[in-house]
Structure formats: C-alpha cells, structure tokens
Amino acid sequence: MTVDLPQYPMTRARGCPFDPPPDLSELQASAPLVRVRLMDGSTPWLVTRYADQRALLADARVSADIMRPGYPLGVPIDRERQPSMSFILMDDPEHARLRRMVTGPFAVRRVREMQPAVQQIVDDMIDELLAGPKPVDLVQAFALPVPSRVICELLGVPYADHEFFERNSSQLINRTATEEARAMAHVNLVEYLDNLVGEKLKQPGDDLLSQLTSRIEQGELTRSEAAQTGVLLLIAGHETTANMIALGTLALLEHPAQLELLRTTDDPELVGSAVEELLRYLNITHNGRRRVALADIEIAGEVIRAGEGMIIANDIGNRDPDVFAQPDRRHVAFGFGVHQCVGQPLARMELQVVYSTLYRRIPTLRLATDLEHVPFKHDGAVYGVYELPVTW
C-alpha cells in the first residue's frame, strides 16, 4: 500500500509571498517530525521546530556529506558525476580543514575594516540609480551588482565577468534545471575559477584566491580544491545577499511603518536589529538544509534511523511560535553548528549598509507595479524576486 505523504517543497499561499507555505505551519503545530515525499520519490524526515533543528544541526551523528546513501537530494542524479560544492557538503575533519583556510577574511574584525569600501560601492550604485531612468529594476540595477562587486573584490575576481558567473550560478541553484544543465554550469564555473587560480599562482595579489594559492604552494591544498572553494564563495557571496536585499526591500515597502523607522534612524543597533528580524522573517534559503543520519537518533518522539535523510526546514523553524514571540531571539537563517555560514559577518554588514543607506538617500522609493505582478523565485533553492520594478 502506498502511503500518502506530504510533498516537499510545499507551495506558498497565494497573496502571502513572505510567509512559509501554510502546510508547513500546520505540520509544525501537529507533527513536528514527519516524513515527506521528494520529487525523486525518496521520503526523508522533515524537521519543523526550532529546538529540534538546532539540536540536529549541532549533532555529530548528522552528516552533510552529499555522497552518503540516504542524503535527501530530491532529484535523481548520477552520484559518480555529482559535482562537489567544496566543504559545505563534507563532514569533519575534511570540512574543518578546508573551512579553516577561508575563515580569516570573514572574521568580524576584517569585515569591519571592509565597511568603508562597501559603503562606497553602495553610494556609487545609488548615484547611478538616481542619475538613470525610472522606473528601474532594482534587482539588476542595485541588489545584484552590490554584493557581486563586494565578493569580486574580496576574492580577486574581475567584476567585468559578472554576467558569466551570475548566469551560471543562477542555473546551478535552480531546482527545476536539468541535471545536465546544472552539471554544465558547475563545469563552467570550476574552469573559470581554476584559470583564475592559475593566474594568481603566477602573479598573486592581495585577495582571498591569492591566499589560497600560497596554501597550494605549501602542499596544504590542491589547485582543484582551491577552484571548488572559489566557486562556493563566489556563488554564496552574491546570490544570497542579492536576494535578501531585493526581498527585504520589497517586504519593507509593504510595511511602510517599519521602513520609516529605518529611513529616519542613525542608530546602528536599530539597523542591526532590523537586519536580524528580516533574516528571520524572510529566510531566503527555503529548500531546507539537507542532512543524513549516521546513527539512530531519537528526537521529537520519533527515531531517525541511520542512513535516513532529513530536511531542516529553517524557514518555518524561524517562525516557531514557541521561540519567536520575541523577534530578536536568535534565528537559524545562517544555519547552526559546525556548518554555520562562514560568510555571515560579511552578509550582515552588507545588509546593514544597504538598509541604512538606500531608503535614506531615496526617501520616496516605491514599487512601480502591484505586488501581485512581482515575479517571485518559487523555482530556486534561494528565494527572492526575479525583478523588482521601483520608482521614486
């Protein structure tokens, strides 16, 4: 007999683009740990409550290794051809070894030193907005180029190539793309980063990729590992922040009282709190964090058996009413445990600069269309909008 399981991912309610799917809310209230069915027919556990999510993400018996049987990919793949995404889909000690090599530039102190340069990029992009025609698509004119420029400067990637890596990275995270299309996008990006690493081996600069080449020369890292790490940081460094800038702006435009608080404040603590609340409220990683159990784990009244997959649905975890009656409580937008996002200090700083600058410099910013006509990214692993027409 075929068991009728909920399908995952689930569909958002019409007219509620900022909220998780209502089916997720119902499951969180009634069955916080339940099996769901993915596109490939697999049936991993779906984890919906905040406390359970944190417990599992911090549990050494939970693996992020995409190559392990039972890992809930959701799409049929040839595991022999599955491209690596560097350390985020590995376990310790290899995960820790590779992660340590890139943590320095993302340390809070280093990120703070970058803030004036990021502020200049944001101001320059706003100058171009104000000098150009309107209405304008804020995604292409601002939300995407700001983090792309920042991550290019940090990595040592020529911004002139941004259309190439933006096009391939968006294909790589599109969950409706074919296996062949995703594999080709990954090959394109790896070849591009490998060529850059080769150039920096000959002529290093003052950037993160050049720092990785010194690791290659010391025998601590292979050239392939450096290229894969570059792909990961390049994609993560612009895709997530770009979507958060655009979606956060849209959410604020739909909540004018909250927007007015940001527009008129000069309190960095208020801006920081607003960033945290938007990260919690929107949670753009809406495909869940995927894991597989290495041993039997008893949690939420059930037992996840060794070899069974799980999906940590942090979008609904961040709306857990048992935790977030107080909005400034700690969210899991950046994950938790050893795989917590290495670039979160940079993302936070970029968002703080954008949210404290854009609405102040363009105080009459408003949507140039109706909310129902804004195209949302329901087909991506990272949620956001494809376009955001605005005027002022």
C-alpha positions in Angstrom: 0.0 0.0 0.0 1.3 3.4 -0.9 1.4 5.9 2.0 0.1 9.3 1.2 2.9 11.6 2.3 3.1 15.4 2.0 5.1 16.6 -1.0 8.1 18.8 -0.4 8.9 21.5 -1.2 5.4 22.9 -0.5 3.5 25.8 -2.1 3.2 29.2 -0.6 -0.3 30.6 -0.2 -1.5 32.9 -2.9 -1.1 36.5 -1.8 1.3 35.6 1.0 4.8 35.7 -0.7 6.7 36.5 2.5 5.3 33.6 4.6 6.3 29.9 4.5 3.7 27.5 3.0 0.7 27.1 5.3 1.1 23.3 5.1 4.5 23.8 6.9 2.8 25.7 9.7 0.2 23.0 10.1 2.9 20.3 10.3 4.8 22.3 12.8 1.7 22.5 15.1 0.6 18.9 14.7 3.5 16.7 13.6 6.9 18.4 14.0 8.8 15.4 12.7 7.1 13.8 9.7 8.1 12.0 6.5 7.7 13.8 3.3 8.0 12.8 -0.4 10.5 14.5 -2.7 10.5 14.7 -6.5 12.7 11.6 -6.8 10.3 9.5 -4.7 12.5 9.5 -1.6 10.9 10.0 1.8 13.2 11.8 4.3 12.1 13.3 7.6 11.0 16.9 7.7 12.0 18.8 10.8 9.9 21.9 11.5 10.6 23.0 15.1 13.4 25.4 16.0 14.7 23.5 19.0 14.8 20.2 17.1 16.6 21.9 14.2 19.3 23.3 16.3 19.8 20.0 18.1 20.2 18.1 14.9 22.4 20.7 13.2 24.8 20.5 16.2 24.7 16.7 16.4 27.9 14.9 15.3 25.7 11.9 14.3 24.2 14.1 11.5 26.1 14.2 8.2 26.2 17.0 5.5 28.0 14.7 3.1 26.1 14.7 -0.2 27.7 11.4 -1.3 26.3 9.3 1.5 23.4 7.0 0.7 20.2 8.4 2.1 21.2 12.0 1.6 17.9 13.7 0.5 18.8 15.3 -2.8 15.3 15.3 -4.1 16.3 14.9 -7.8 17.7 11.7 -9.4 21.4 12.1 -10.0 24.4 10.0 -11.0 26.5 10.1 -7.8 29.6 9.4 -9.8 29.1 12.6 -11.8 27.8 14.7 -8.9 29.9 17.9 -8.8 31.4 18.8 -5.4 30.4 22.1 -3.8 33.5 22.2 -1.5 33.4 22.0 2.2 29.7 22.8 2.8 28.7 19.3 1.7 31.5 17.5 3.6 32.0 16.3 7.1 34.8 16.8 9.5 37.8 16.5 9.5 37.9 17.4 5.8 35.2 20.0 6.2 37.1 21.7 9.1 40.4 21.5 7.2 39.1 23.4 4.1 36.9 25.8 6.1 39.8 27.0 8.2 41.6 28.2 5.1 38.9 30.8 4.3 37.7 32.0 7.7 40.2 34.8 8.1 38.8 37.3 5.6 35.3 36.7 7.1 36.3 37.4 10.7 34.3 40.2 12.3 37.3 42.5 12.6 38.3 42.0 9.0 34.7 42.6 7.8 34.5 45.8 9.9 37.6 47.0 8.1 35.8 46.4 4.7 32.8 48.5 5.7 34.0 51.9 4.2 34.7 50.2 0.9 31.2 48.6 0.9 29.7 51.9 1.8 31.4 53.5 -1.2 30.1 50.7 -3.5 26.6 51.2 -2.2 26.8 55.0 -2.6 28.2 54.7 -6.1 25.4 52.4 -7.1 22.8 54.7 -5.7 24.3 57.6 -7.6 23.9 55.6 -10.8 20.3 54.8 -9.9 19.5 58.5 -9.3 21.2 59.6 -12.5 19.4 56.9 -14.6 15.9 56.4 -16.0 13.0 55.3 -13.9 11.2 53.1 -13.2 14.1 50.7 -12.9 14.6 47.0 -11.9 16.2 47.2 -8.5 17.5 43.6 -8.8 19.6 44.3 -11.9 20.5 47.9 -11.1 21.4 47.5 -7.4 20.6 44.4 -5.4 22.7 42.1 -7.6 25.7 44.3 -8.5 26.4 45.4 -4.9 27.2 42.0 -3.5 28.7 40.9 -6.8 31.2 43.8 -6.6 31.9 43.1 -2.9 32.7 39.4 -3.4 34.7 40.1 -6.5 37.0 42.5 -4.6 37.3 40.0 -1.7 38.1 37.0 -3.9 40.1 38.8 -6.6 37.6 38.0 -9.4 37.3 40.6 -12.2 33.8 42.2 -11.9 33.8 42.5 -15.7 33.0 38.8 -15.8 29.9 39.2 -13.5 27.4 38.3 -16.2 29.1 35.0 -16.8 29.2 33.9 -13.2 25.8 35.3 -12.3 24.2 33.4 -15.2 25.9 30.1 -14.3 25.4 30.4 -10.6 21.6 31.1 -11.0 21.4 28.0 -13.2 23.3 25.9 -10.6 20.8 26.7 -7.8 17.6 26.5 -10.0 15.9 23.3 -8.6 13.9 22.9 -11.9 17.0 22.8 -14.1 18.1 19.5 -15.6 21.0 17.5 -14.2 22.9 18.2 -17.4 22.3 22.0 -17.2 23.4 22.1 -13.6 26.5 20.0 -14.3 27.4 22.2 -17.2 27.0 25.4 -15.1 29.3 23.9 -12.5 31.9 22.9 -15.0 31.9 26.4 -16.4 32.4 27.9 -13.0 35.1 25.5 -12.0 37.0 26.0 -15.2 36.7 29.8 -14.8 38.0 29.7 -11.1 40.7 27.2 -12.0 42.0 29.6 -14.6 42.0 32.4 -12.1 43.8 30.3 -9.6 46.4 29.6 -12.2 46.9 33.3 -12.9 47.3 34.1 -9.3 49.9 31.3 -8.8 52.0 33.2 -11.3 51.1 36.7 -10.1 49.5 36.7 -6.6 47.6 39.8 -5.3 46.1 40.9 -2.1 42.9 38.8 -2.2 41.5 35.6 -0.9 42.2 33.5 -4.1 45.8 34.6 -3.9 45.9 33.5 -0.2 44.7 30.0 -1.3 47.5 29.8 -3.9 50.0 30.1 -1.1 48.3 27.1 0.5 48.8 25.2 -2.8 52.5 26.0 -2.9 52.8 24.8 0.7 51.1 21.5 -0.2 48.1 22.1 2.1 45.6 22.5 -0.7 45.2 21.2 -4.3 44.5 23.5 -7.2 41.2 21.7 -7.7 40.2 22.3 -4.1 41.1 26.0 -4.4 38.9 26.3 -7.5 36.0 24.4 -5.9 36.3 26.7 -2.8 36.3 29.7 -5.1 33.1 28.6 -6.8 31.4 28.1 -3.4 32.4 31.6 -2.1 31.6 33.3 -5.4 28.1 31.9 -5.5 27.3 32.2 -1.8 28.8 35.7 -1.7 26.4 37.3 -4.2 23.3 35.1 -4.7 22.1 35.0 -1.1 22.8 38.7 -0.3 21.4 39.9 -3.6 18.1 38.1 -3.0 18.0 39.3 0.6 18.5 43.0 -0.5 15.7 42.8 -3.0 13.2 40.7 -1.0 14.0 42.7 2.2 13.3 46.0 0.3 10.0 44.6 -1.0 8.9 43.5 2.4 9.8 46.9 3.8 7.9 48.7 1.0 4.9 46.6 2.0 5.3 47.6 5.7 5.8 51.4 5.5 5.9 52.0 9.3 8.9 49.6 9.6 10.5 51.2 6.5 10.1 54.7 8.1 12.0 53.5 11.2 15.0 52.5 9.1 14.8 55.6 6.9 15.0 58.0 9.8 17.3 56.3 12.2 21.0 56.9 12.8 21.2 54.1 15.4 23.4 51.3 14.2 21.9 49.0 16.8 18.4 49.5 15.4 19.7 48.8 11.9 21.4 45.7 13.1 18.2 44.5 14.8 16.2 45.2 11.6 18.6 43.1 9.6 18.3 40.2 12.1 14.5 40.4 12.0 14.4 40.5 8.2 16.7 37.5 8.1 14.4 35.6 10.4 11.1 36.8 8.8 12.1 36.1 5.2 14.7 33.3 5.5 15.6 33.1 1.8 17.0 29.5 2.0 13.6 27.9 1.5 14.7 24.5 0.2 15.7 23.3 3.7 19.1 22.2 4.9 19.7 18.6 3.9 21.3 16.0 6.1 21.5 12.2 6.7 21.8 10.3 10.0 25.0 8.4 10.7 23.4 6.6 13.7 19.9 6.2 15.2 18.7 9.5 16.7 15.7 9.8 19.0 14.1 13.2 18.7 10.6 14.7 18.9 9.1 11.4 19.9 10.5 9.6 16.8 13.6 7.7 15.9 15.5 8.8 12.8 17.4 5.6 11.7 21.0 5.5 10.5 21.0 6.1 6.7 17.7 8.1 6.7 17.7 11.6 5.3 16.3 14.7 6.9 15.4 18.2 5.8 15.8 21.0 8.3 13.1 23.5 7.2 14.6 26.6 8.7 12.0 28.9 7.0 9.3 27.5 9.3 11.8 27.0 12.2 12.3 30.7 12.2 8.5 31.2 12.6 8.2 28.8 15.6 5.7 30.5 18.0 7.3 28.7 20.9 10.5 30.7 20.3 9.9 33.8 18.3 7.3 35.7 20.2 10.3 38.0 20.8 11.6 38.9 17.3 15.2 39.5 18.4 15.7 35.9 19.5 18.4 34.0 17.6 17.3 32.6 14.3 18.8 29.9 12.1 18.9 31.8 8.8 22.6 31.1 8.7 22.3 27.6 10.0 23.8 26.3 13.2 26.7 24.1 14.4 29.9 23.5 12.5 28.3 24.2 9.1 27.1 27.6 10.1 27.6 30.0 7.2 31.2 31.2 7.2 30.3 34.4 5.4 27.6 35.6 7.8 29.6 38.6 9.2 30.0 39.9 5.6 26.4 39.4 4.7 25.2 41.1 7.9 27.5 44.1 7.3 26.4 44.4 3.6 22.7 44.4 4.6 23.3 46.9 7.4 25.0 49.3 4.9 22.3 48.8 2.3 19.3 49.1 4.7 20.8 52.2 6.4 21.6 54.0 3.1 19.2 53.1 0.3 15.9 54.3 1.9 17.6 57.4 3.4 19.0 58.5 0.1 15.9 57.7 -1.9 13.2 58.5 0.6 10.3 58.3 -1.9 11.3 54.8 -3.2 8.2 52.8 -4.0 7.0 49.9 -6.1 6.3 50.7 -9.8 3.9 47.8 -10.1 1.4 45.9 -8.0 2.7 43.3 -5.6 0.8 40.5 -7.4 2.8 41.3 -10.6 6.2 40.9 -8.9 7.8 37.6 -10.1 8.9 35.5 -7.2 11.6 32.8 -7.3 9.4 29.7 -6.5 11.7 27.5 -8.6 15.0 28.2 -6.8 16.9 26.9 -3.8 17.3 30.6 -2.8 14.1 32.6 -2.5 13.7 36.1 -3.8 12.3 38.0 -6.8 13.5 37.9 -10.4 12.6 41.6 -10.9 11.6 44.5 -8.6 10.4 47.5 -10.6 10.7 50.6 -8.4 10.5 54.3 -8.9 10.6 57.4 -6.7 
